[in-house]
Amino acid sequence: MGNCLVPAGCQGGRRHGCLESTWAARGREENRTSIAANNEKMPASPEREESREAVGSIAEMLRLLSSGASGAILMALGRGPLRTKGLTERVPGYAPRTIYRYAAKLAEAGVVEREEQPGVPSRVVHRLTSSRGEDLYGLLDAFARAALTRLPSGEIDAHAWASLGLLGDLWESGLVDELRCEAHSPTELARVQNGLSYHQISRRANLFTANGLLRECPERGRRRYALTEKARRGMGLIAGLGRWRHEHVVPEGTPGIAANETVSVLRTALPLVRLETQAGRCIRLSVLRGDEPYGAEGESVWARVERDGTIDSCASPSPKPDAWARGKLPGWLATILDGRRSRMQLGGDVDLAEACLAQLYEALWAGGRPAGPSLQRNGERVRLPPAALLPRRDR
């Protein structure tokens, strides 16, 4: 089983299905989702429609956050509203004109708003929008604490911001799907990446490697590339942006991340989990679309615990898994992002299923915790408590 698990080594070979092109499968899923959404979803509000045009996909949002001063502006405004001069002082290393330009881009995305205050001269105050901007800041702040490198001054390294755009490229290109199980050479990847040549794949792989998202695994004179832990931890941010898009961007009733994409997030992130005392056991994780009943099989990830406690998330299906977890998109996103499992169905060895999901949350968010979904209470917006503070029955 270990020959398909990259963290255990950079072995060659092909596992059944590991090199199947993802574009056709992803296209079929998107077509089904689009048809269902056209039949069921409510008309988009003008605010959501405008935001959708400015934000676009998860990959486009990652590129926006990585471009120029965008990420640094969001982090600065997360501490409170700032006048223009204060904002330029709080975001060092960028010319004022650059800060104005990217603040305008964030305003187009609906996450920052500008308020002109009367006076001579007039003053402009920048603040995060409520709740779209505040929720995005909460997610980004948690991911930064968990995964982004900082300078001695405490500011996030500019190269760390740049890596978010490359994570979006890695996700959008389908390379995450191709490399989540085992290492591959540029030649192998070019065979399954529609429209990309060997040289294009090779250049992208070198860029991803330089930014810590891939690592090179030499094998008998051939270059092979594997996902790094940094890339796998990025799946938490991708899941978070999917929920953020659902709550603030896409038309109501439409998921911000598809079921097959959530399966990809799970399969990519699971090798971060360690279950040292559960070697040889099999776990099935099933993601159900909104129109599927809880008894349906959905799209499944079959995971097997290796001898060293690592998880092979590309294991072959088992007729009788030792443990299973099943849920719809909101339940899975709450599990991944908040550590709450109250909307999930668990079976078999429930303790094993609980341990797997809890370890997944900890592996993605060690050092940081997403702010969690917010709600209105007595006219004020408050956030749900982190999972560690909830009774076991509510997790």
C-alpha positions as CSV (number, residue, x, y, z in Angstrom):
1,M,0.0,0.0,0.0
2,G,2.9,2.3,0.7
3,N,4.0,2.8,-2.9
4,C,1.3,5.5,-3.5
5,L,2.0,7.5,-0.4
6,V,4.4,10.3,-1.2
7,P,5.4,11.2,2.4
8,A,6.8,7.7,2.9
9,G,9.2,8.2,0.0
10,C,9.3,9.2,-3.7
11,Q,8.7,5.9,-5.3
12,G,7.8,5.5,-8.9
13,G,5.2,3.3,-10.4
14,R,1.6,3.9,-11.1
15,R,-1.3,3.0,-8.9
16,H,-4.6,2.3,-10.6
17,G,-6.4,5.6,-11.1
18,C,-3.5,7.8,-9.8
19,L,-2.8,9.2,-13.2
20,E,-6.3,9.5,-14.5
21,S,-6.8,13.0,-15.9
22,T,-8.9,15.1,-13.6
23,W,-10.2,17.6,-16.1
24,A,-12.9,15.4,-17.6
25,A,-14.2,14.2,-14.2
26,R,-14.1,17.7,-12.8
27,G,-16.0,19.0,-15.9
28,R,-18.7,16.4,-15.6
29,E,-19.2,17.3,-11.9
30,E,-19.3,21.0,-12.6
31,N,-21.9,20.4,-15.4
32,R,-24.1,18.4,-13.0
33,T,-23.7,21.0,-10.3
34,S,-24.5,23.8,-12.7
35,I,-27.7,22.1,-14.0
36,A,-28.9,21.4,-10.5
37,A,-28.1,24.9,-9.4
38,N,-30.0,26.4,-12.4
39,N,-33.1,24.5,-11.4
40,E,-33.0,25.1,-7.7
41,K,-30.9,28.2,-6.7
42,M,-32.4,31.5,-5.8
43,P,-31.6,34.6,-7.9
44,A,-28.4,36.3,-6.9
45,S,-28.6,39.5,-5.0
46,P,-26.9,42.5,-6.7
47,E,-24.2,42.5,-4.0
48,R,-23.4,38.8,-4.5
49,E,-23.5,39.2,-8.3
50,E,-21.0,42.2,-8.2
51,S,-18.8,40.3,-5.8
52,R,-18.8,37.1,-7.9
53,E,-17.6,39.1,-10.9
54,A,-14.8,40.6,-8.9
55,V,-13.7,37.5,-7.0
56,G,-14.4,34.6,-9.3
57,S,-13.1,31.2,-8.3
58,I,-11.1,30.0,-5.3
59,A,-7.9,30.2,-7.4
60,E,-8.7,33.7,-8.5
61,M,-9.2,34.7,-4.9
62,L,-5.9,33.2,-3.9
63,R,-4.2,35.2,-6.7
64,L,-5.9,38.4,-5.5
65,L,-4.6,37.8,-1.9
66,S,-1.1,37.1,-3.2
67,S,-0.9,40.1,-5.5
68,G,0.8,43.3,-4.5
69,A,-0.1,44.6,-1.0
70,S,-3.5,42.9,-0.9
71,G,-2.8,40.4,1.9
72,A,-0.9,42.9,4.0
73,I,-3.7,45.4,3.7
74,L,-6.3,42.8,4.9
75,M,-4.1,41.9,7.9
76,A,-3.6,45.6,8.8
77,L,-7.3,46.4,8.6
78,G,-8.1,43.3,10.7
79,R,-6.8,45.3,13.7
80,G,-9.3,48.0,13.1
81,P,-10.2,50.9,10.6
82,L,-7.3,53.0,9.4
83,R,-7.1,56.3,7.7
84,T,-5.1,56.4,4.5
85,K,-1.9,57.6,6.1
86,G,-2.2,55.1,8.9
87,L,-2.7,52.3,6.3
88,T,0.4,53.2,4.4
89,E,2.4,53.2,7.7
90,R,1.0,49.9,8.7
91,V,1.9,48.2,5.4
92,P,5.6,48.9,5.0
93,G,7.6,48.1,1.9
94,Y,5.0,49.4,-0.6
95,A,4.6,52.8,-2.2
96,P,1.4,54.6,-1.2
97,R,0.2,54.4,-4.8
98,T,0.5,50.6,-4.7
99,I,-1.5,50.5,-1.5
100,Y,-4.2,52.7,-2.9
101,R,-4.4,50.4,-6.0
102,Y,-4.8,47.2,-4.1
103,A,-7.1,48.6,-1.6
104,A,-9.4,49.5,-4.5
105,K,-9.1,45.9,-5.8
106,L,-10.2,44.6,-2.4
107,A,-13.1,47.1,-2.4
108,E,-14.2,45.7,-5.8
109,A,-14.2,42.3,-4.2
110,G,-16.4,43.6,-1.4
111,V,-14.1,43.0,1.5
112,V,-12.9,46.5,2.1
113,E,-14.9,49.7,2.2
114,R,-13.8,53.4,2.0
115,E,-15.6,56.1,4.0
116,E,-14.8,59.8,3.2
117,Q,-15.1,62.0,6.3
118,P,-15.8,65.7,5.9
119,G,-13.1,68.2,6.7
120,V,-10.3,70.2,5.1
121,P,-8.5,68.3,3.8
122,S,-11.0,65.4,3.6
123,R,-10.1,62.1,5.3
124,V,-10.6,58.6,4.0
125,V,-11.1,55.7,6.4
126,H,-10.6,52.1,5.3
127,R,-12.2,49.2,7.1
128,L,-13.2,45.6,6.5
129,T,-16.8,45.1,5.4
130,S,-19.1,43.3,7.8
131,S,-19.3,40.4,7.5
132,R,-17.6,39.5,4.2
133,G,-14.3,41.2,4.9
134,E,-14.3,40.2,8.6
135,D,-14.9,36.6,7.8
136,L,-12.1,36.6,5.1
137,Y,-9.7,38.2,7.6
138,G,-10.5,35.6,10.2
139,L,-9.8,32.8,7.8
140,L,-6.6,34.4,6.5
141,D,-5.3,35.3,10.0
142,A,-5.8,31.7,11.2
143,F,-4.0,30.3,8.1
144,A,-1.2,32.8,8.5
145,R,-0.7,31.7,12.1
146,A,-0.7,28.1,11.2
147,A,1.2,28.1,7.9
148,L,2.8,31.3,6.8
149,T,6.3,32.4,7.6
150,R,6.9,35.7,9.4
151,L,9.8,38.2,9.5
152,P,11.5,39.0,12.8
153,S,9.3,42.1,12.9
154,G,6.2,39.9,13.0
155,E,5.1,40.9,9.5
156,I,4.3,38.1,7.1
157,D,7.0,37.5,4.5
158,A,6.2,38.8,1.0
159,H,7.3,35.5,-0.4
160,A,4.7,33.8,1.8
161,W,2.0,36.0,0.3
162,A,3.2,35.2,-3.2
163,S,3.0,31.5,-2.5
164,L,-0.8,31.8,-2.1
165,G,-1.2,32.7,-5.8
166,L,1.0,29.7,-6.7
167,L,-1.2,27.5,-4.5
168,G,-4.2,28.7,-6.6
169,D,-2.3,27.8,-9.8
170,L,-1.5,24.4,-8.4
171,W,-5.1,23.8,-7.5
172,E,-6.6,25.2,-10.7
173,S,-4.2,23.3,-13.0
174,G,-5.2,19.9,-11.6
175,L,-1.6,19.2,-10.4
176,V,-2.8,18.8,-6.9
177,D,-5.0,15.9,-8.0
178,E,-2.2,14.3,-10.0
179,L,0.4,14.5,-7.2
180,R,-1.7,13.9,-4.1
181,C,-1.0,10.1,-4.1
182,E,2.5,9.8,-5.5
183,A,5.4,11.6,-7.2
184,H,5.4,12.0,-11.0
185,S,7.8,13.2,-13.6
186,P,7.1,16.2,-15.9
187,T,6.7,13.7,-18.8
188,E,4.1,11.7,-16.9
189,L,2.2,14.9,-16.0
190,A,2.3,16.3,-19.5
191,R,0.5,13.2,-20.7
192,V,-2.6,13.9,-18.5
193,Q,-2.5,17.7,-18.4
194,N,-4.6,18.9,-21.3
195,G,-3.0,21.8,-23.2
196,L,0.3,21.8,-21.2
197,S,3.6,20.7,-22.8
198,Y,6.5,19.0,-21.1
199,H,8.4,22.3,-21.0
200,Q,5.4,24.2,-19.5
201,I,5.0,21.5,-16.9
202,S,8.7,21.6,-16.1
203,R,8.8,25.4,-15.7
204,R,5.7,25.3,-13.4
205,A,7.2,22.5,-11.4
206,N,10.4,24.4,-10.8
207,L,8.5,27.5,-9.8
208,F,6.3,25.5,-7.3
209,T,9.4,23.8,-6.0
210,A,11.2,27.2,-5.4
211,N,8.2,28.3,-3.4
212,G,8.0,25.2,-1.2
213,L,4.8,23.6,-2.7
214,L,6.6,20.8,-4.5
215,R,9.8,18.9,-3.7
216,E,12.0,17.2,-6.2
217,C,12.6,13.4,-5.8
218,P,15.5,12.3,-8.1
219,E,15.1,8.7,-9.2
220,R,17.6,7.0,-11.5
221,G,18.4,10.2,-13.3
222,R,14.7,11.3,-13.6
223,R,13.1,14.2,-11.9
224,R,9.9,13.4,-10.1
225,Y,7.9,15.9,-8.1
226,A,5.8,15.4,-5.0
227,L,3.5,17.6,-2.9
228,T,5.1,19.1,0.2
229,E,3.4,19.4,3.6
230,K,3.1,23.1,2.9
231,A,0.9,22.4,-0.2
232,R,-1.2,19.8,1.8
233,R,-1.8,22.3,4.6
234,G,-3.0,24.8,1.9
235,M,-6.1,22.6,1.5
236,G,-7.4,24.1,4.7
237,L,-7.3,27.6,3.1
238,I,-8.9,26.2,0.0
239,A,-11.8,24.7,2.0
240,G,-12.1,27.9,4.0
241,L,-12.4,30.0,0.8
242,G,-15.0,27.6,-0.5
243,R,-17.2,28.2,2.6
244,W,-16.5,31.9,2.4
245,R,-17.6,32.0,-1.3
246,H,-20.8,30.0,-0.3
247,E,-21.6,32.5,2.4
248,H,-20.8,35.8,0.6
249,V,-20.2,35.4,-3.1
250,V,-22.0,32.7,-5.1
251,P,-25.8,32.8,-5.5
252,E,-27.7,31.5,-2.4
253,G,-28.2,27.8,-2.5
254,T,-25.1,27.2,-4.6
255,P,-22.0,25.6,-3.0
256,G,-18.8,27.6,-2.9
257,I,-16.8,24.4,-3.3
258,A,-18.1,21.3,-5.1
259,A,-18.4,17.8,-3.6
260,N,-15.6,16.4,-5.8
261,E,-13.3,19.3,-4.9
262,T,-14.0,18.6,-1.2
263,V,-13.0,15.0,-1.8
264,S,-9.8,16.3,-3.3
265,V,-9.1,18.4,-0.3
266,L,-9.6,15.5,2.0
267,R,-7.5,13.1,0.0
268,T,-4.7,15.6,-0.3
269,A,-4.7,16.6,3.4
270,L,-5.1,13.2,5.0
271,P,-1.4,12.2,4.7
272,L,-0.8,14.9,7.3
273,V,-2.6,12.8,9.9
274,R,-0.8,10.4,12.2
275,L,-2.6,7.5,13.9
276,E,0.3,5.5,15.4
277,T,-1.7,2.8,17.2
278,Q,-4.1,2.0,14.3
279,A,-1.8,0.4,11.7
280,G,-3.6,-1.6,9.0
281,R,-7.1,-0.2,9.7
282,C,-9.3,1.2,6.9
283,I,-11.5,4.3,7.0
284,R,-14.0,5.5,4.5
285,L,-14.9,9.2,4.3
286,S,-17.9,10.0,2.1
287,V,-19.0,13.4,0.8
288,L,-22.7,13.8,-0.1
289,R,-24.1,16.4,-2.5
290,G,-27.0,18.5,-1.2
291,D,-29.6,16.4,-3.1
292,E,-28.3,13.0,-1.9
293,P,-29.8,11.3,1.2
294,Y,-27.6,10.4,4.1
295,G,-27.9,6.8,3.2
296,A,-26.2,7.3,-0.1
297,E,-22.6,6.4,-0.8
298,G,-21.6,9.8,-2.2
299,E,-18.0,10.4,-3.3
300,S,-15.6,8.5,-1.1
301,V,-12.1,8.6,0.1
302,W,-10.7,5.3,1.1
303,A,-7.9,5.6,3.6
304,R,-5.6,3.0,5.2
305,V,-3.3,3.5,8.2
306,E,0.3,2.4,7.4
307,R,2.7,0.8,9.8
308,D,4.2,4.1,10.8
309,G,0.8,5.6,11.5
310,T,0.7,7.7,8.3
311,I,-2.4,7.6,6.2
312,D,-2.5,6.3,2.6
313,S,-5.5,8.3,1.2
314,C,-5.5,6.5,-2.1
315,A,-6.1,3.0,-0.7
316,S,-8.3,0.5,-2.6
317,P,-11.9,0.2,-1.5
318,S,-12.6,-2.3,1.3
319,P,-15.8,-4.3,1.5
320,K,-16.0,-3.6,5.2
321,P,-14.1,-0.5,6.5
322,D,-13.2,-0.4,10.2
323,A,-14.7,3.1,10.5
324,W,-16.6,5.5,8.4
325,A,-17.7,9.1,8.4
326,R,-20.4,10.5,6.1
327,G,-21.7,14.0,5.7
328,K,-22.8,16.8,3.3
329,L,-20.7,19.7,2.3
330,P,-21.7,22.0,5.3
331,G,-20.8,19.2,7.7
332,W,-17.5,18.5,6.1
333,L,-16.5,22.1,6.0
334,A,-17.4,22.5,9.7
335,T,-15.3,19.4,10.4
336,I,-12.3,20.7,8.5
337,L,-12.5,24.3,9.5
338,D,-14.0,24.4,13.0
339,G,-13.3,20.9,14.3
340,R,-17.1,20.4,14.9
341,R,-18.6,17.1,13.9
342,S,-22.2,17.4,15.1
343,R,-23.5,17.3,11.5
344,M,-21.6,14.2,10.6
345,Q,-22.6,10.5,10.7
346,L,-19.9,8.2,12.1
347,G,-20.0,4.4,12.2
348,G,-17.9,1.3,12.8
349,D,-15.2,2.1,15.3
350,V,-16.5,5.6,16.1
351,D,-13.4,6.4,18.2
352,L,-11.2,5.7,15.2
353,A,-13.4,7.9,13.0
354,E,-13.3,10.7,15.6
355,A,-9.6,10.4,16.0
356,C,-9.0,10.7,12.3
357,L,-11.2,13.8,11.9
358,A,-9.8,15.4,15.0
359,Q,-6.2,14.8,13.8
360,L,-7.1,16.2,10.4
361,Y,-8.3,19.5,11.9
362,E,-5.2,19.7,14.2
363,A,-2.8,19.0,11.3
364,L,-4.3,21.8,9.2
365,W,-4.6,24.4,11.9
366,A,-1.9,23.8,14.4
367,G,-0.8,27.2,15.7
368,G,-3.9,28.9,14.3
369,R,-7.6,28.4,14.5
370,P,-10.1,29.7,11.9
371,A,-12.5,32.3,13.4
372,G,-15.4,30.1,12.5
373,P,-18.8,31.0,11.1
374,S,-20.4,34.1,12.5
375,L,-24.1,34.7,13.4
376,Q,-26.3,37.5,14.6
377,R,-27.2,37.4,18.3
378,N,-29.1,40.3,19.9
379,G,-28.3,42.5,17.0
380,E,-24.6,41.9,17.2
381,R,-22.4,39.6,15.1
382,V,-20.6,37.0,17.2
383,R,-18.6,33.9,16.3
384,L,-19.1,30.4,17.4
385,P,-16.6,29.0,19.9
386,P,-13.7,26.9,18.8
387,A,-14.3,23.1,18.9
388,A,-12.1,22.7,22.0
389,L,-14.6,24.7,24.0
390,L,-17.7,22.7,22.9
391,P,-19.1,19.7,24.7
392,R,-18.2,16.4,22.9
393,R,-21.8,15.9,21.8
394,D,-21.7,19.2,19.9
395,R,-18.4,18.7,18.1
